Amino acid sequence: MAVAGGSVAGLICGPALIDPAGAARPVPRPGPTARVPANVFTLGVASGDPSPDGVVLWTRLAPDPVHGGGMPNQSVPVTWEIADDERFQYTRRSGTVTAEPGWGHSVHAEVSGLEPDRVYFYRFLVAGQVSPVGRTRTAPAVDAQLSRLRFAFASCQDYQAGRYTAYQHLAAEDLAFVAFLGDYIYENPRNSAAYRQHDGTAEPYTLTDYRNRHACYKSDPDLRAAHAAVPWIVTFDDHEIDNNWADELPQDPAQQSPEVFRARRAAAFQAYYEHMPLRRSSLPRGLDMRAYRQLTFGRLAALHVLDTRQYRSDQPGTLAQADDPARTMTGAEQEQWLTAGMSYSDTRWNLLASQVMWASNDRTAGPAQSFDFDNWDGYRVQRRRLLDFFGSGATSNPVVLTGDRHATWACDLRPDFDRPDTPAVAAEITGTSISSGGDPDTAAFHRTYDPIKAESPHWKYIDNRRGYLLCELTADRLLASLRTVSTVWAPTAGVTTAAQFQVTAGRLGLDVLAHDTPPAADPAALRRYAVDDDQP
């Protein structure tokens, strides 16, 4: 969204403005005969879930994106092309898919027949209009011996909390993929005191509500540019539907009947699928949507994408309830899928794309303890069972990559966190947010959490600046660089490498290689805008 002048407080999400590079261009062939409004590619393009021979390509036709989309109630044929070059002189594959009104005129083209570990360019054509050009990359062949794999992971991009300045830098990285770990949208009502306002005034409940909220988020040019630069592998957390939901239970069952929440969940899942580069295997069916899946990158890595919302037990209220062996975060079927996939992946590394934090996370210094039971602290018996499996030798080099916390936690994982003398069985890197929480008060964060860190030897590093994690994986190590931005309350921001973490193959733990000292914040700038932040 273009902004003129200085202050951007009070920005309200409206119809997306097309960047000059994405403006419609003449097409060197006749377009489809269907009646199609002008300017249908307002939401940009994306690719995702790369395989060795293909990828899924995404767009959605939406000339009036935050007011239902603006398309006529008719099916529209859309042509896709994928080529070796940005000028499409060497087109490798092309085809036509139908954008159906029942699915918001979204397009999911599953391309196959490509070469492994290759960069390609793609675009869509409809009714004389051409989409912006996207760049994607296929996965390496399943038996490829890779020298390295570069990727990034990110999460938590509350539109109202700030700009997506981190994506300006992430889009320039040379990556095989981006793993987005949840909270792609937020279901909060409009916050008139925020840095910018999203669509609507209340929480979304209907399919149209959720479509408009997703479209509002994709009106951001930095988010669109990041999608167009690299394939994404996505999973959802809670805010894509309702804060802290669990299976068929909303956060506030006294305000949402079971029938209302089930309808809301179905609407949210459909809108999520309509706006994400997901394959048909993730197509929602009523209340259900298959999100957990495994992707492989040669013999180097398997990425196990988790779903920690759809099958979980309700959050406990006490430590005694958290120790209930019947309580599950993933459901039995997904747990079996995960342990089997990690046992037979035949790769050097096993990476878990996780929504919520595994490491024990006390929130109170001193002998008293308090926990957020929405995380794995609320599901302790299953956590211990899985961590015992990680350390059993049945799987190779497990590393958990996590979102949700709006801060960075680099941790060792051990089955019993109350026994720091026991060996680590895995490493976890919990990444910070893209924008959620706004510009951080780092001094207040460290006043709260440094005393707890001193009592939590499995915590190796903590920080609450905004940004993303850039990872380079080789047969010998995972090097993760924390890339933080100077602000999310301005159209642009600088970026720095605030810390680096290393996980060494065969050593089930994490080392902090380097870290900086957070710069002192301007007291006048702190909490300049009100932030709806559910993370203390």
RODO-2510 file (C-alpha; in nm, 4 decimals, decimal comma):
residues 536
     n   res          X          Y          Z
     1     m     0,0000     0,0000     0,0000
     2     a     0,1580     0,3263    -0,1079
     3     v     0,1861     0,6016     0,1524
     4     a     0,2572     0,9649     0,0828
     5     g     0,4057     1,2014     0,3349
     6     g     0,5229     1,1279     0,6873
     7     s     0,2739     0,9924     0,9398
     8     v     0,1017     0,6648     0,8602
     9     a    -0,1038     0,6321     1,1778
    10     g    -0,4647     0,5793     1,0869
    11     l    -0,3950     0,3955     0,7607
    12     i    -0,6997     0,1863     0,6744
    13     c    -0,6763    -0,1125     0,4445
    14     g    -0,8446    -0,0375     0,1138
    15     p    -0,8186    -0,1678    -0,2411
    16     a    -0,4587    -0,2648    -0,3085
    17     l    -0,2505    -0,0418    -0,5309
    18     i    -0,0606    -0,2284    -0,8015
    19     d     0,3122    -0,1642    -0,8007
    20     p     0,4483    -0,0189    -1,1262
    21     a     0,6389    -0,3409    -1,1931
    22     g     0,3156    -0,5363    -1,1673
    23     a     0,1014    -0,3147    -1,3900
    24     a    -0,0969    -0,4884    -1,6620
    25     r     0,0906    -0,5269    -1,9893
    26     p    -0,0313    -0,6166    -2,3389
    27     v    -0,0560    -0,9904    -2,3976
    28     p     0,0751    -1,1243    -2,7275
    29     r    -0,2292    -1,3478    -2,7754
    30     p    -0,6057    -1,3114    -2,7419
    31     g    -0,7378    -1,3445    -2,3870
    32     p    -1,0285    -1,5629    -2,2719
    33     t    -1,3754    -1,4626    -2,3821
    34     a    -1,5242    -1,4491    -2,0308
    35     r    -1,6312    -1,1063    -1,9064
    36     v    -1,3618    -1,0072    -1,6595
    37     p    -1,3182    -0,6696    -1,4870
    38     a    -0,9941    -0,4792    -1,5181
    39     n    -0,7120    -0,5016    -1,2646
    40     v    -0,7751    -0,8571    -1,1406
    41     f    -0,4230    -0,9299    -1,0086
    42     t    -0,4323    -0,6958    -0,7087
    43     l    -0,3266    -0,9724    -0,4679
    44     g    -0,0136    -1,0701    -0,6581
    45     v     0,1211    -1,4202    -0,7156
    46     a     0,2785    -1,6910    -0,5042
    47     s     0,4244    -2,0390    -0,5246
    48     g     0,4602    -2,3111    -0,2663
    49     d     0,5220    -2,6696    -0,1572
    50     p     0,8073    -2,7369    -0,4032
    51     s     0,8781    -3,0926    -0,5174
    52     p     1,1683    -3,2151    -0,7314
    53     d     0,9587    -3,1926    -1,0495
    54     g     0,7172    -2,9117    -0,9726
    55     v     0,5481    -2,6575    -0,7526
    56     v     0,2030    -2,5130    -0,6926
    57     l     0,1389    -2,1678    -0,8428
    58     w    -0,1193    -1,9369    -0,6853
    59     t    -0,3134    -1,6224    -0,7588
    60     r    -0,6646    -1,4951    -0,6929
    61     l    -0,8677    -1,2745    -0,9246
    62     a    -0,9882    -0,9832    -0,7123
    63     p    -1,0372    -0,6398    -0,8716
    64     d    -1,2070    -0,5149    -0,5515
    65     p    -1,0139    -0,7222    -0,2979
    66     v    -1,1416    -0,6053     0,0429
    67     h    -1,5058    -0,5837    -0,0645
    68     g    -1,5659    -0,9457    -0,1539
    69     g    -1,3288    -0,9574    -0,4505
    70     g    -1,5362    -0,7825    -0,7141
    71     m    -1,5566    -1,0683    -0,9642
    72     p    -1,8779    -1,1650    -1,1468
    73     n    -2,0451    -1,4886    -1,0403
    74     q    -1,8985    -1,6968    -1,3215
    75     s    -1,6109    -1,9322    -1,3858
    76     v    -1,3070    -1,7795    -1,5534
    77     p    -1,0318    -1,9682    -1,7404
    78     v    -0,6834    -1,8566    -1,6342
    79     t    -0,3659    -1,9418    -1,8234
    80     w    -0,0411    -2,0017    -1,6381
    81     e     0,3089    -2,0095    -1,7819
    82     i     0,6397    -2,1139    -1,6309
    83     a     0,9705    -2,0314    -1,7994
    84     d     1,3461    -2,0287    -1,7582
    85     d     1,3643    -1,6503    -1,7850
    86     e     1,1715    -1,3427    -1,6713
    87     r     1,0914    -1,2438    -2,0321
    88     f     0,9319    -1,5837    -2,1022
    89     q     1,1379    -1,6485    -2,4133
    90     y     1,1922    -2,0074    -2,3002
    91     t     0,8595    -2,1306    -2,1683
    92     r     0,8813    -2,4784    -2,0155
    93     r     0,5224    -2,5476    -1,9186
    94     s     0,1841    -2,3812    -1,9589
    95     g    -0,1765    -2,4690    -1,8989
    96     t    -0,5210    -2,3427    -1,8126
    97     v    -0,7108    -2,3745    -1,4861
    98     t    -1,0559    -2,2492    -1,3985
    99     a    -1,1064    -1,9851    -1,1309
   100     e    -1,4389    -2,0771    -0,9693
   101     p    -1,6604    -1,8259    -0,7855
   102     g    -1,7262    -2,0834    -0,5130
   103     w    -1,3557    -2,0716    -0,4254
   104     g    -1,3204    -1,6946    -0,4463
   105     h    -1,1774    -1,7108    -0,7994
   106     s    -0,8542    -1,8446    -0,6515
   107     v    -0,6120    -2,0368    -0,8720
   108     h    -0,3971    -2,3295    -0,7625
   109     a    -0,1991    -2,4683    -1,0567
   110     e    -0,0010    -2,7803    -0,9676
   111     v     0,2864    -2,7843    -1,2132
   112     s     0,4901    -3,0992    -1,2824
   113     g     0,7493    -3,2062    -1,5386
   114     l     1,0144    -2,9549    -1,4271
   115     e     1,3805    -3,0172    -1,3481
   116     p     1,4910    -3,0520    -0,9857
   117     d     1,6645    -2,7721    -0,7950
   118     r     1,6022    -2,5158    -1,0677
   119     v     1,4875    -2,1527    -1,0577
   120     y     1,1865    -2,0762    -1,2779
   121     f     0,9679    -1,7756    -1,3466
   122     y     0,5901    -1,7826    -1,3752
   123     r     0,2907    -1,5647    -1,4523
   124     f    -0,0850    -1,5786    -1,5117
   125     l    -0,2877    -1,4434    -1,8059
   126     v    -0,6581    -1,3702    -1,8214
   127     a    -0,8747    -1,1541    -2,0466
   128     g    -0,5853    -0,9508    -2,1879
   129     q    -0,4266    -0,8972    -1,8459
   130     v    -0,0919    -1,0295    -1,7238
   131     s    -0,0024    -1,0861    -1,3624
   132     p     0,3215    -0,9764    -1,1983
   133     v     0,6021    -1,2250    -1,2610
   134     g     0,6945    -1,4593    -0,9790
   135     r     1,0171    -1,6488    -0,9156
   136     t     1,0108    -2,0016    -0,7783
   137     r     1,2413    -2,2977    -0,7271
   138     t     1,1904    -2,6724    -0,7386
   139     a     1,3218    -2,9020    -0,4669
   140     p     1,6364    -3,1090    -0,5255
   141     a     1,6042    -3,4684    -0,6441
   142     v     1,5285    -3,7085    -0,3614
   143     d     1,8707    -3,8743    -0,3914
   144     a     2,0684    -3,5506    -0,4390
   145     q     2,3724    -3,5000    -0,2170
   146     l     2,3413    -3,1278    -0,1470
   147     s     2,6317    -2,9176    -0,0285
   148     r     2,3933    -2,6683     0,1342
   149     l     2,0306    -2,5603     0,1684
   150     r     1,9373    -2,1983     0,2422
   151     f     1,5918    -2,1125     0,3712
   152     a     1,4174    -1,8734     0,6079
   153     f     1,1327    -1,9029     0,8530
   154     a     0,8937    -1,6418     0,9862
   155     s     0,5605    -1,5999     1,1626
   156     c     0,3146    -1,3572     1,3212
   157     q     0,2402    -1,0623     1,0925
   158     d    -0,0329    -0,8566     1,2595
   159     y    -0,1238    -0,5999     0,9930
   160     q    -0,2294    -0,3391     1,2481
   161     a     0,0880    -0,3720     1,4570
   162     g     0,3251    -0,2415     1,1923
   163     r     0,4814    -0,2590     0,8486
   164     y     0,6328    -0,5729     0,7005
   165     t     0,9772    -0,4151     0,6705
   166     a     1,1439    -0,7523     0,7311
   167     y     1,0083    -0,8812     0,4006
   168     q     1,1971    -0,6096     0,2134
   169     h     1,5155    -0,7896     0,3179
   170     l     1,3890    -1,1484     0,3157
   171     a     1,2808    -1,1088    -0,0483
   172     a     1,6415    -1,0265    -0,1423
   173     e     1,7877    -1,3415     0,0157
   174     d     1,8866    -1,6347    -0,2046
   175     l     1,6546    -1,9033    -0,0628
   176     a     1,5151    -2,2424    -0,1522
   177     f     1,1957    -2,1696     0,0423
   178     v     1,0333    -1,9720     0,3221
   179     a     0,8556    -2,1634     0,5987
   180     f     0,5736    -1,9537     0,7429
   181     l     0,4765    -2,0947     1,0820
   182     g     0,1413    -1,9373     1,1552
   183     d    -0,0598    -1,6236     1,2345
   184     y    -0,0637    -1,5083     0,8741
   185     i    -0,3694    -1,2955     0,9522
   186     y    -0,5136    -1,1750     1,2814
   187     e    -0,8814    -1,1953     1,3612
   188     n    -0,8751    -0,8951     1,5954
   189     p    -1,1310    -0,6159     1,5556
   190     r    -1,0103    -0,2847     1,4228
   191     n    -0,7753    -0,0980     1,6572
   192     s    -0,8225     0,2743     1,5921
   193     a    -0,5043     0,3562     1,7861
   194     a    -0,2835     0,1144     1,5915
   195     y    -0,0145     0,2003     1,3395
   196     r    -0,2559     0,1092     1,0583
   197     q    -0,6036    -0,0402     1,0488
   198     h    -0,7182    -0,3484     0,8664
   199     d    -1,0524    -0,4030     0,6964
   200     g    -1,3826    -0,4148     0,8829
   201     t    -1,4505    -0,3145     1,2401
   202     a    -1,5246    -0,6468     1,4110
   203     e    -1,3780    -0,9969     1,4151
   204     p    -1,4415    -1,2040     1,1004
   205     y    -1,6976    -1,4843     1,1158
   206     t    -1,8218    -1,5417     0,7616
   207     l    -1,6418    -1,6542     0,4480
   208     t    -1,6664    -1,3018     0,3057
   209     d    -1,5210    -1,1603     0,6293
   210     y    -1,2196    -1,3901     0,6143
   211     r    -1,1698    -1,3333     0,2426
   212     n    -1,1594    -0,9586     0,3029
   213     r    -0,9144    -0,9964     0,5916
   214     h    -0,6766    -1,2087     0,3827
   215     a    -0,7075    -0,9656     0,0930
   216     c    -0,6281    -0,6761     0,3235
   217     y    -0,3074    -0,8441     0,4343
   218     k    -0,2072    -0,9191     0,0766
   219     s    -0,2617    -0,5542    -0,0120
   220     d     0,0790    -0,4995     0,1504
   221     p     0,3421    -0,4701    -0,1265
   222     d     0,6241    -0,6098     0,0874
   223     l     0,4276    -0,9263     0,1601
   224     r     0,3408    -0,9653    -0,2081
   225     a     0,7051    -0,9174    -0,3047
   226     a     0,8200    -1,1848    -0,0590
   227     h     0,5656    -1,4307    -0,2001
   228     a     0,6752    -1,3521    -0,5558
   229     a     1,0445    -1,4005    -0,4750
   230     v     1,0539    -1,7552    -0,3354
   231     p     0,8230    -2,0532    -0,2755
   232     w     0,6512    -2,0629     0,0639
   233     i     0,5632    -2,3629     0,2792
   234     v     0,2815    -2,2526     0,5073
   235     t     0,0949    -2,3749     0,8099
   236     f    -0,1602    -2,2024     1,0329
   237     d    -0,1749    -2,1333     1,4053
   238     d    -0,4621    -1,9781     1,5996
   239     h    -0,5204    -1,6247     1,4653
   240     e    -0,6125    -1,7495     1,1203
   241     i    -0,9389    -1,8519     1,2923
   242     d    -0,9702    -1,7456     1,6578
   243     n    -0,7170    -1,6784     1,9329
   244     n    -0,6170    -1,9968     2,1201
   245     w    -0,8761    -2,2192     1,9531
   246     a    -0,8444    -2,5929     2,0064
   247     d    -1,0133    -2,8439     1,7763
   248     e    -1,3836    -2,7465     1,7836
   249     l    -1,3485    -2,5177     2,0864
   250     p    -1,3169    -2,1386     2,0532
   251     q    -1,1313    -1,9185     2,2968
   252     d    -1,4604    -1,7908     2,4405
   253     p    -1,7223    -2,0691     2,4314
   254     a    -1,9619    -1,8553     2,6349
   255     q    -1,9757    -1,6090     2,3427
   256     q    -1,9555    -1,8601     2,0529
   257     s    -2,1883    -2,1577     2,0422
   258     p    -2,0524    -2,4867     1,9020
   259     e    -2,2566    -2,4322     1,5853
   260     v    -2,1279    -2,0778     1,5374
   261     f    -1,7660    -2,1779     1,5882
   262     r    -1,7863    -2,4779     1,3561
   263     a    -1,9252    -2,2547     1,0822
   264     r    -1,6536    -1,9995     1,1558
   265     r    -1,3794    -2,2622     1,1391
   266     a    -1,5058    -2,3924     0,8036
   267     a    -1,5207    -2,0382     0,6621
   268     a    -1,1718    -1,9543     0,7902
   269     f    -1,0205    -2,2725     0,6472
   270     q    -1,1745    -2,2093     0,3071
   271     a    -1,0488    -1,8505     0,2958
   272     y    -0,7049    -1,9673     0,4119
   273     y    -0,6839    -2,2215     0,1313
   274     e    -0,8080    -1,9652    -0,1206
   275     h    -0,5192    -1,7326    -0,0340
   276     m    -0,2293    -1,9767     0,0145
   277     p    -0,0096    -2,1641    -0,2374
   278     l    -0,1342    -2,5056    -0,1216
   279     r    -0,1899    -2,8271    -0,3137
   280     r    -0,5230    -3,0039    -0,3607
   281     s    -0,4247    -3,2401    -0,0794
   282     s    -0,4914    -2,9482     0,1581
   283     l    -0,8330    -2,8634     0,0116
   284     p    -1,0722    -2,8104     0,3055
   285     r    -1,3564    -3,0529     0,3480
   286     g    -1,6077    -2,8973     0,5830
   287     l    -1,4441    -2,8552     0,9227
   288     d    -1,1268    -3,0382     0,8240
   289     m    -0,8161    -2,9377     0,6341
   290     r    -0,5037    -3,1525     0,5982
   291     a    -0,2128    -2,9233     0,6871
   292     y     0,0489    -3,1605     0,8245
   293     r     0,2786    -3,2955     0,5550
   294     q     0,6416    -3,3793     0,4771
   295     l     0,8667    -3,2227     0,2132
   296     t     1,2175    -3,3443     0,1347
   297     f     1,5246    -3,1637     0,0050
   298     g     1,7572    -3,4267    -0,1349
   299     r     1,9346    -3,6476     0,1159
   300     l     2,0042    -3,3419     0,3291
   301     a     1,6733    -3,2567     0,4988
   302     a     1,3147    -3,3537     0,5552
   303     l     1,0747    -3,0816     0,6655
   304     h     0,7852    -3,2100     0,8773
   305     v     0,5089    -2,9474     0,8802
   306     l     0,2907    -2,9765     1,1919
   307     d    -0,0688    -2,8876     1,2749
   308     t    -0,0969    -2,8136     1,6472
   309     r    -0,4519    -2,6731     1,6429
   310     q    -0,6931    -2,8969     1,4611
   311     y    -0,6523    -3,2135     1,6704
   312     r    -0,5453    -3,0854     2,0115
   313     s    -0,7166    -3,1314     2,3462
   314     d    -0,8474    -2,8207     2,5177
   315     q    -0,5812    -2,6208     2,6991
   316     p    -0,5417    -2,7214     3,0653
   317     g    -0,5879    -2,4802     3,3521
   318     t    -0,3393    -2,6283     3,5996
   319     l    -0,0084    -2,8101     3,6097
   320     a    -0,1859    -3,1239     3,7250
   321     q    -0,4087    -3,1132     3,4182
   322     a    -0,1045    -3,0474     3,1983
   323     d     0,0347    -3,3829     3,3202
   324     d    -0,2738    -3,5748     3,2064
   325     p    -0,1436    -3,8518     2,9748
   326     a    -0,4619    -3,8355     2,7657
   327     r    -0,3960    -3,4738     2,6700
   328     t    -0,2629    -3,4342     2,3153
   329     m    -0,1346    -3,1474     2,1040
   330     t    -0,1363    -3,3301     1,7711
   331     g    -0,3816    -3,6170     1,7992
   332     a    -0,2726    -3,9813     1,7831
   333     e    -0,2778    -4,0102     1,4035
   334     q    -0,0515    -3,7094     1,3458
   335     e     0,1877    -3,8215     1,6203
   336     q     0,2213    -4,1608     1,4526
   337     w     0,2715    -3,9901     1,1158
   338     l     0,5461    -3,7711     1,2645
   339     t     0,7430    -4,0454     1,4357
   340     a     0,7159    -4,2723     1,1318
   341     g     0,8208    -3,9928     0,8967
   342     m     1,1166    -3,8970     1,1131
   343     s     1,2222    -4,2619     1,1446
   344     y     1,2154    -4,3380     0,7736
   345     s     1,3018    -4,0001     0,6186
   346     d     1,6523    -4,1214     0,5190
   347     t     1,7855    -3,7661     0,5387
   348     r     2,0725    -3,6165     0,7358
   349     w     1,8463    -3,3659     0,9156
   350     n     1,4853    -3,3696     1,0339
   351     l     1,3373    -3,0202     1,0619
   352     l     1,0005    -2,9635     1,2287
   353     a     0,7900    -2,6638     1,1233
   354     s     0,6046    -2,5974     1,4480
   355     q     0,3530    -2,3356     1,5498
   356     v     0,3985    -2,3271     1,9290
   357     m     0,6976    -2,3506     2,1585
   358     w     0,8283    -2,6881     2,2779
   359     a     1,0835    -2,5691     2,5357
   360     s     0,9569    -2,5217     2,8893
   361     n     0,8902    -2,1533     2,9400
   362     d     0,8315    -2,0374     3,2960
   363     r     0,6879    -1,6858     3,3044
   364     t     0,7773    -1,5999     3,6661
   365     a     1,1197    -1,5580     3,8277
   366     g     1,1844    -1,7232     4,1621
   367     p     1,0335    -2,0350     4,3151
   368     a     0,6835    -1,9638     4,1859
   369     q     0,6016    -2,0919     3,8393
   370     s     0,3526    -1,9824     3,5747
   371     f     0,3083    -2,1146     3,2231
   372     d     0,1213    -2,0448     2,9038
   373     f    -0,0612    -2,3748     2,8634
   374     d    -0,1420    -2,2995     2,4998
   375     n     0,2178    -2,4063     2,4279
   376     w     0,3685    -2,7537     2,4812
   377     d     0,3926    -2,6753     2,8533
   378     g     0,0240    -2,7676     2,8596
   379     y     0,0814    -3,1090     2,6974
   380     r     0,3708    -3,2476     2,9001
   381     v     0,3262    -3,6213     2,8760
   382     q     0,3080    -3,6174     2,4971
   383     r     0,5989    -3,3721     2,4826
   384     r     0,8141    -3,6028     2,6933
   385     r     0,7163    -3,9027     2,4803
   386     l     0,8174    -3,7231     2,1609
   387     l     1,1395    -3,5847     2,3101
   388     d     1,2309    -3,9337     2,4300
   389     f     1,1820    -4,0444     2,0699
   390     f     1,4038    -3,7593     1,9437
   391     g     1,6845    -3,8843     2,1691
   392     s     1,6338    -4,2543     2,1015
   393     g     1,8557    -4,2755     1,7943
   394     a     1,5578    -4,3655     1,5765
   395     t     1,5789    -4,0339     1,3917
   396     s     1,8601    -3,8139     1,2668
   397     n     1,9445    -3,4621     1,3894
   398     p     1,6021    -3,3227     1,4876
   399     v     1,5663    -2,9442     1,4993
   400     v     1,2397    -2,7692     1,5844
   401     l     1,1620    -2,4369     1,4109
   402     t     0,8843    -2,2500     1,5895
   403     g     0,6767    -1,9320     1,5642
   404     d     0,4099    -1,7729     1,7852
   405     r     0,6076    -1,6013     2,0613
   406     h     0,6816    -1,2593     1,9019
   407     a     1,0339    -1,3071     2,0370
   408     t     1,3370    -1,5262     1,9743
   409     w     1,4177    -1,8174     2,2036
   410     a     1,7122    -2,0456     2,1167
   411     c     1,6919    -2,3535     2,3371
   412     d     1,8094    -2,7028     2,4085
   413     l     1,5300    -2,9574     2,4311
   414     r     1,5401    -3,2364     2,6905
   415     p     1,2643    -3,4713     2,8057
   416     d     1,2816    -3,3420     3,1641
   417     f     1,3417    -2,9692     3,1767
   418     d     1,3660    -2,9816     3,5560
   419     r     1,6850    -3,1866     3,5225
   420     p     1,9417    -2,9669     3,3468
   421     d     2,2079    -3,2319     3,4046
   422     t     2,0399    -3,4632     3,1517
   423     p     2,1539    -3,4481     2,7882
   424     a     1,9770    -3,2463     2,5219
   425     v     1,7918    -3,4511     2,2595
   426     a     1,7228    -3,1730     2,0076
   427     a     1,7456    -2,7994     1,9485
   428     e     1,4618    -2,5509     1,9097
   429     i     1,4787    -2,2065     1,7547
   430     t     1,1661    -2,0055     1,8226
   431     g     1,1609    -1,7127     1,5820
   432     t     1,0354    -1,3638     1,6423
   433     s     0,7459    -1,1923     1,4660
   434     i     0,7382    -1,0026     1,1403
   435     s     0,5298    -0,7232     1,2948
   436     s     0,3198    -0,8532     1,5857
   437     g     0,3886    -0,6569     1,9013
   438     g     0,5029    -0,3488     1,7088
   439     d     0,8379    -0,1899     1,7826
   440     p     0,9653    -0,3720     2,0921
   441     d     1,0647    -0,2461     2,4333
   442     t     1,3799    -0,4570     2,4586
   443     a     1,4754    -0,3218     2,8005
   444     a     1,1417    -0,4193     2,9540
   445     f     1,1606    -0,7618     2,7893
   446     h     1,5026    -0,8335     2,9360
   447     r     1,4050    -0,7007     3,2797
   448     t     1,1300    -0,9608     3,2831
   449     y     1,2980    -1,2568     3,1193
   450     d     1,6695    -1,2316     3,2046
   451     p     1,6067    -1,3399     3,5670
   452     i     1,4009    -1,6349     3,4392
   453     k     1,6728    -1,7203     3,1871
   454     a     1,9208    -1,7457     3,4739
   455     e     1,6954    -2,0163     3,6217
   456     s     1,6356    -2,1885     3,2854
   457     p     1,9668    -2,3334     3,1628
   458     h     1,8022    -2,4766     2,8506
   459     w     1,7444    -2,1182     2,7313
   460     k     2,0584    -2,0215     2,5404
   461     y     1,9436    -1,6860     2,3935
   462     i     1,6412    -1,4551     2,4134
   463     d     1,5498    -1,1326     2,2313
   464     n     1,2274    -0,9586     2,1224
   465     r     1,3219    -0,7546     1,8151
   466     r     1,1218    -0,8091     1,4940
   467     g     1,2535    -1,0005     1,1941
   468     y     1,3109    -1,3526     1,0636
   469     l     1,5578    -1,6424     1,0814
   470     l     1,7909    -1,7096     0,7886
   471     c     1,9212    -2,0674     0,7882
   472     e     2,2044    -2,2382     0,6042
   473     l     2,2087    -2,6159     0,6328
   474     t     2,5000    -2,8436     0,5400
   475     a     2,5755    -3,2039     0,6234
   476     d     2,7773    -3,0844     0,9237
   477     r     2,5708    -2,8040     1,0751
   478     l     2,2688    -2,5760     1,0754
   479     l     2,3692    -2,2107     1,0980
   480     a     2,0756    -1,9849     1,1854
   481     s     2,1117    -1,6064     1,1652
   482     l     1,8612    -1,3859     1,3448
   483     r     1,7908    -1,0943     1,1077
   484     t     1,6214    -0,8052     1,2898
   485     v     1,4857    -0,4775     1,1538
   486     s     1,5258    -0,1356     1,3092
   487     t     1,1535    -0,0573     1,3049
   488     v     0,8132    -0,1718     1,1843
   489     w     0,6684     0,1765     1,2340
   490     a     0,8075     0,3258     0,9135
   491     p     0,7814     0,2352     0,5445
   492     t     1,1424     0,1104     0,5356
   493     a     1,3951    -0,0151     0,7872
   494     g     1,7517    -0,1277     0,8162
   495     v     1,8397    -0,4889     0,8946
   496     t     2,1146    -0,6435     1,1045
   497     t     2,2283    -0,9888     1,2061
   498     a     2,1550    -0,9776     1,5777
   499     a     2,2702    -1,3311     1,6636
   500     q     2,3850    -1,6590     1,5131
   501     f     2,3081    -2,0086     1,6393
   502     q     2,4665    -2,3389     1,5412
   503     v     2,3381    -2,6931     1,5659
   504     t     2,6142    -2,9433     1,4922
   505     a     2,5219    -3,2764     1,3344
   506     g     2,5478    -3,5554     1,5892
   507     r     2,5372    -3,3109     1,8822
   508     l     2,1795    -3,2809     2,0023
   509     g     2,1852    -2,9259     2,1285
   510     l     2,2462    -2,5659     2,0279
   511     d     2,5358    -2,3212     2,0529
   512     v     2,5185    -1,9420     2,0370
   513     l     2,8044    -1,8318     1,8129
   514     a     2,7572    -1,4571     1,8371
   515     h     2,5080    -1,1921     1,9409
   516     d     2,4931    -0,8167     1,9639
   517     t     2,3597    -0,5864     2,2337
   518     p     2,0133    -0,4521     2,1523
   519     p     2,0285    -0,0790     2,0825
   520     a     1,8696     0,1492     2,3385
   521     a     1,5157     0,2403     2,2407
   522     d     1,3886     0,5940     2,2173
   523     p     1,1550     0,6276     2,5185
   524     a     0,9327     0,8657     2,3241
   525     a     0,8886     0,6092     2,0484
   526     l     0,7981     0,3143     2,2681
   527     r     0,4314     0,2206     2,2401
   528     r     0,3681     0,5160     2,0143
   529     y     0,0796     0,3065     1,8845
   530     a    -0,1477     0,0747     2,0798
   531     v    -0,0701    -0,2905     2,0048
   532     d    -0,3069    -0,5831     2,0556
   533     d    -0,0374    -0,8275     2,1671
   534     d    -0,1403    -1,1615     2,3182
   535     q     0,2194    -1,2449     2,4139
   536     p     0,3413    -1,1055     2,7481
***
